[in-house]
Amino acid sequence: MAAIGQDGKAMGLITYLLGPGRWHITLGYTAPEHRRKHIHTALFEALRDEGLQQGNILSIDCRTHVNNLAAQAAFEAQGRTIEFIEYSFRLKDEVVVKEPTAEEMRMPEYLIEPFDTGPVGLKNMQAFINEKTSEGYELQQVIERSTYQWVLIFRRADQA
């Protein structure tokens, strides 16, 4: 399933495996220039609607890295729930058959901040974003939970 822009290029995609009663998302990707535009959410909702229309699909499953807090926050905002945690024991890097370096294993540091704009509006949110920017973070994603409730995902600017 893909989102194609007016220029004919893919903006994002979701690939999934069909199974009896459940589908498993194997890849979800949004091109960097289209991130934070709800492309992945639109693709997931289309997949969900297709599963509901089919009628015999019980769940749509996916997984992400434990340190990928941006994906986890997005999944929860889409109504997905955590059902289990998977463990692995890596013996070697699967691609080049060498152990990964500490730098290769380092995941970016994310800061997840719930934010309530209240009836005042988005002006307070911009001030909060500016404050986090001065602390060395840059805004990665904004997820709308309700009219006044938001989740802001920041990443250390030096890890971008």
Secondary structure, 3 states (H helix, E strand, C coil): CEEECCCCCEEEEEEEEECCCEEEEEEEEECHHHCCCCHHHHHHHHHHHHHHHHCCCCEEECCCCCCCHHHHHHHHHCCCCCCCCCCCCCCCCCCCCCCCCHHHHCCCCEEEEEEECHHHCCHHHHHHHHHHHHCCEEEEEEEECCCCEEEEEEEEHHHC
